Amino acid sequence: MSGVIVDIVINIIASILYFVLGVVSLYFLRKLRAWSKTRLISTIYNDKTLVIALTTRNGPFSQSTPRVSFAEVDAIINLKALVGNKIHIDLLKHPHETTILSEKNILSLGGPLANLTAAQALESLKHRLPFVFQVEPSRKIVIAERVYAPVYSKDGDRIIQDYAVIIKAENPFTEIESTSKKIFMMMGLHGYGTRGAVLAMTDAIISKEIWRKVNTGNFSAVIRIDIDKNQRLSVFLEEVWGT
């Protein structure tokens, strides 16, 4: 009888151990999956705060609230879903007061035409970047003799392919050379591109490709965004360089 009891106890202990092992394995698997999507922005975990600068446009009246891009708001929602409560996201409410960005990690969404933070950062960083981001008179990204430009439907009513750049660089607004603060810039030639850049930045496969080339270093990348008739996006990495 005692042998039977011992066997039962052993089976119970083994079952408990298997259960605990399964829970622990699932926990670390989820951690690994989350890290694989956020590895490129992992430096923001150091001080737990990320300032986001959106593109803004004036409303129809002088007292109208500034308008922002739906694609950029959607991008923030997706990013927040990934980082959860680990990161405090603070929207830049006064885009002209760039001095408040000097000791912050920054995420700048949208191009220099409507995003003052992006325009000023791009001006400061342009000598270190391998591309030219052009919005006027035509939208395109130029690298040496390679040109990436949006593709439109035959009737011109919709965008079927857009391009964007992702930049990770030292915060250009800081005056302290030893600071570890970064700026992440995601600029699409259109709003689809900006949204696609955020998707690419947090895509496990694309982030792994970039990580293999630059690891934790600064980089620039060109992303292609394909848009179907239902406005669903597919993102692809075209080029990446360490900067």
Secondary structure, 3 states (H helix, E strand, C coil): CHHHHHHHHHHHHHHHHHHHHHHHHHHHHHHHHHHHHHHHHHHHHCCCEEEEECCEECCCCCCCCCEECHHHHHHHHHHHHHHHHHCEEEECCCCCCHHHHCCCCEEEECCCCCCHHHHHHHHHHHHHCCCEEECCCCCEEEECCEEECCEECCCCCCEEEEEEEEEEEECCCCCCCCCCCEEEEEEECCHHHHHHHHHHHCCHHHHHHHHHHHCCCCEEEEEEEEECCCCCEEEEEEEEEEC
